[in-house]
């Protein structure tokens, strides 16, 4: 299993970014995927997840601002991040959900300045 995240960057508050994650080694048609961020603890925190048929779940702090989507044919997961806030600054990862592969990608850094 491999995850390759991209699309992060340095932006100002209220600007937008679109993260992408290319997935290999997973059957996209049946697997729920999720976006995580490193947070402050030992474990990565889930931010949003999306089922194989497109149903989504978001944590309260990003609801209404972030949108997860996927293209199973392209084996790619996306996270559209709008109205970014400084507290969204973190290293973002993708992985399967609810179980996670031990083979995490490198992540993509999102930095939001005031």
C-alpha positions as CSV (number, residue, x, y, z in Angstrom):
1,X,0.0,0.0,0.0
2,X,1.3,3.5,-0.9
3,X,0.0,7.0,-0.4
4,X,1.5,10.0,-2.1
5,X,0.2,13.3,-0.9
6,X,0.7,16.7,-2.6
7,X,-0.8,20.1,-2.9
8,X,0.2,21.7,0.4
9,X,1.8,25.1,0.6
10,X,2.0,28.5,2.4
11,X,-1.1,30.6,2.2
12,X,-2.7,33.4,4.0
13,X,-5.8,33.0,6.1
14,X,-9.1,32.7,4.1
15,X,-7.2,31.5,1.0
16,X,-7.7,28.0,-0.4
17,X,-5.6,24.9,-1.2
18,X,-6.5,21.6,-2.8
19,X,-4.7,18.5,-1.6
20,X,-4.3,15.3,-3.6
21,X,-3.4,11.8,-2.6
22,X,-2.5,9.1,-5.1
23,X,-3.3,5.7,-3.7
24,X,-1.9,2.3,-4.7
25,X,-2.4,-1.2,-3.3
26,X,-6.0,-0.6,-2.3
27,X,-9.3,-1.6,-4.0
28,X,-10.7,1.9,-4.4
29,X,-14.2,0.7,-5.2
30,X,-14.8,-0.7,-1.7
31,X,-12.5,1.2,0.6
32,X,-13.3,4.3,2.7
33,X,-10.4,6.7,2.7
34,X,-9.6,9.6,5.0
35,X,-7.5,12.7,5.5
36,X,-5.5,13.0,8.7
37,X,-3.3,15.6,10.2
38,X,-0.5,15.2,12.6
39,X,-1.9,17.2,15.5
40,X,-0.1,17.5,18.8
41,X,-0.3,13.9,20.1
42,X,1.2,10.6,19.1
43,X,-1.6,9.7,16.8
44,X,-2.7,11.4,13.7
45,X,-6.1,13.0,13.9
46,X,-8.8,12.3,11.3
47,X,-10.1,15.4,9.5
48,X,-12.5,13.9,7.0
49,X,-13.4,10.6,5.5
50,X,-15.2,9.6,2.3
51,X,-16.7,6.2,1.5
52,X,-16.2,4.4,-1.8
53,X,-19.6,5.8,-3.0
54,X,-18.9,9.3,-1.9
55,X,-20.5,9.8,1.5
56,X,-18.5,12.2,3.6
57,X,-17.8,12.9,7.3
58,X,-16.0,16.0,8.7
59,X,-14.8,17.0,12.1
60,X,-16.6,20.0,13.4
61,X,-13.7,22.4,13.0
62,X,-13.5,22.0,9.2
63,X,-17.2,21.4,8.4
64,X,-18.4,23.8,5.8
65,X,-14.8,24.7,4.8
66,X,-13.3,21.5,3.7
67,X,-14.6,19.1,1.0
68,X,-13.3,15.6,0.5
69,X,-13.8,13.9,-2.9
70,X,-12.3,11.0,-4.8
71,X,-11.8,9.7,-8.3
72,X,-11.7,5.9,-8.0
73,X,-10.6,5.5,-11.7
74,X,-7.6,7.8,-11.1
75,X,-7.0,6.2,-7.6
76,X,-6.9,9.7,-6.2
77,X,-8.3,11.3,-3.1
78,X,-8.8,15.1,-2.8
79,X,-9.3,17.6,-0.1
80,X,-10.5,21.1,-1.1
81,X,-9.7,23.4,1.8
82,X,-11.4,26.8,1.7
83,X,-11.4,29.7,4.2
84,X,-8.2,28.4,5.7
85,X,-7.3,29.4,9.2
86,X,-4.0,29.5,11.0
87,X,-5.1,26.6,13.2
88,X,-5.3,24.5,10.1
89,X,-1.5,24.6,9.9
90,X,-0.3,21.0,10.0
91,X,1.1,18.1,8.1
92,X,-1.7,16.3,6.2
93,X,-1.8,12.6,5.3
94,X,-4.2,10.3,3.7
95,X,-4.9,6.6,4.5
96,X,-7.6,4.0,4.7
97,X,-10.4,4.2,7.2
98,X,-11.3,3.0,9.8
99,X,-8.2,0.8,9.7
100,X,-5.0,2.5,8.6
101,X,-2.1,1.0,6.8
102,X,1.3,1.2,8.6
103,X,2.7,2.5,5.3
104,X,1.9,6.2,5.8
105,X,3.1,8.6,3.1
106,X,5.3,11.6,3.7
107,X,2.4,14.0,4.0
108,X,2.0,17.4,2.6
109,X,2.6,20.5,4.7
110,X,-0.1,23.2,5.0
111,X,0.9,26.5,6.6
112,X,-1.6,29.3,7.0
113,X,-0.4,32.7,8.1
114,X,-2.8,35.3,9.8
